[in-house]
Amino acid sequence: MIDLNADSGESFSHWTMGDDAEMMGIVTSANIACGFHAGDPSVMHATVRSAVEHGVAVGAHVSYRDLDHFGRVFVDIAPGELTDEVLYQIGALQAMARAVGSRVSYVKPHGALYNSIVDNTAQAEAVARAIAAADDSLAVLCLPGSEIGRIAGEAGLRVVHEAFADRAYNPDGTLVSRRLPGAVLHDPRAIAARVVRMAVHHEVEAIDGSIIGVEATSICVHGDTPGAVTIAASVRHALTDAGVALSRFS
């Protein structure tokens, strides 16, 4: 049994990113942008409503305040300010969820913030403080072996580990930088086979050909990847064919 999550609600005003309507019928959890890297109040509200209609779990996809770079550039922000900004984003999505009779059940940082808190202790502590302050029943979706996972766990928060369907891995289990060739995968068949290997055999081939262990409760398919719907559908079918049931972790 495994969860399948996707980044969602990343459109902004009249600019559209991804196909949320189709993805909601495939995934079990939706990481919904909270306005800092993408999304706006109307997009957030509509995306939460769609998640609820499809029985998909609602997660807050929090980010650095960086619409210009889609949240993919590191920001050397003071920890206290980062706590406030993450708390603000969670609160905004919580309000949208309540408006449609639902709730936010987890938090997944986005982009550069996600990568930063793998090893940046100060920023990981800031994010964990914000999550605990917003609702200490919220789960934290993160990379295995990360600082945010360690700190959140020590703070009593539920930590859920994820793996990435369409991203290349370094031999140490971190993600290959998007600036490097081969960082993002595009072949639906190859991605689907890779995910089955993750779910069934708990391993993945790193970019250098080495095999590394993977212990994940959730698999992420990026909603902004070209062909994301086809990739997600291929992954879902491959998992089902392999006898792996899909179920939301929250």
Buried (B, 14 or more C-beta within 10 A) or exposed (E): EBBBBBBBBBBBEEEEBBEBEBBBBBBBBBBBBBBBBBBBEEBBBBBBBBBBEBEBBBBBBBBBBBBEEBBBEBBEBEBEEBBBBBBBBBBBBBBBBEEBEBBBBBBBBBBBBBBBBBEBEEBBBBBBBBBBBBBEBBBBBBBBBBBBBBBBBEBEBBBBBBBBBBBBBBEEBBBBEEEEEEBBBEEBEEBBBBBBBBBEEEEBEBBEEEEBEBEBBBBBBBBBBEEBBBBBBBBBEBBEEBEBEBEBBB
